[in-house]
Amino acid sequence: MGNQVEKLTHLSYKEVPTADPTGVDKDDGPRIGVSYIFSADDDDLEEPGHDPDKQGSKIQEDLQYDHCNEVECSVYYRDECIYEKGFGAGDQMSTYSPENLLNKCKPGDLVEFVAKNQYPHWVVYVGDFQVVHLYRLEITNSFMTDASQGRRGRIVNDQYKFKPLSPEMVVQNAMEQVGAKDQELSWRNSECFAAWCRYGKREFKIGGEIRIGKQPYRLKIQLSEKKSHTLEFQSLEDLIMERRRNDQIGKAAVLQELSNHLHADDEVRTDHNAN
């Protein structure tokens, strides 16, 4: 399929049919049954007016990155948890400067760079201070310090629960794709590419799963200690796009979206009862 995917505008929570999005999860399953098709997210495209010589203030802002606004979530395929990001597991979500990460990384590791109001950027560490990543619609081999663009990062080998390939195979998968671009690409974002290199699963590729009307994937967003919101998706690729959007806008904005949607639902129910 390459990169020839019909690009549709993202559906906001207000436009999606759902029940109470801030209610406590119940045993009878998720409260939403829609599947999303997304355009590619913008983490691999340089922003208009971007000037690499004016990174100073941006780097300083990124060094102060606070993960408290990140969205805690888990992903299920049917009843199996296949991805989890939370902040109760010790040092799991701590971030480091690219220089410090170089002291921690081994070939085959996945690294996620994060910054406020940006999509997370994933890379594959291949050794000798270098990474391979999907950047600006091309698979590129870069030095880690260059790929970070001043962002802090962390090793994310354990977020996905799939069995990884050997480190040698992960590096080989990444290096074999260097130079692929535009319509040659089989991934819509840096995370899908990096995860494919490590796990080799076709689910991370564009069109890697047949859409048959069922929605076997669930994204459980943790709103508070006792409240969560669950969305269903036909494919892992679609789910990843929504989760990355939540990471980009931050927890506060996600909570606001859900609150606005709940308020709109209440108004509709009130108008209906009045009639």
Secondary structure, 3 states (H helix, E strand, C coil): CCCCCCCCCCCCHHHCCCCCCCCCCCCCCCCCCCCCCCCCCHHHCCCCCCCHHHCHHHHHHHHCCCHHHCCCEEEEECCEEEEEECCCCCCCCCCECHHHHHCCCCCCCEEEEECCCCCCEEEEEEECCEEEEECCCEEEEEEHHHHHCCCEEEECCCCECCCCCCHHHHHHHHHHCCCCEHHHCCCCCHHHHHHHHHHCCHHHCCCCCCCCCCCCEEEEEECCCCCEEEEEECCHHHHHHHHHHHHHHCHHHHHHHHHHHHHHHHHHHHHHHHC
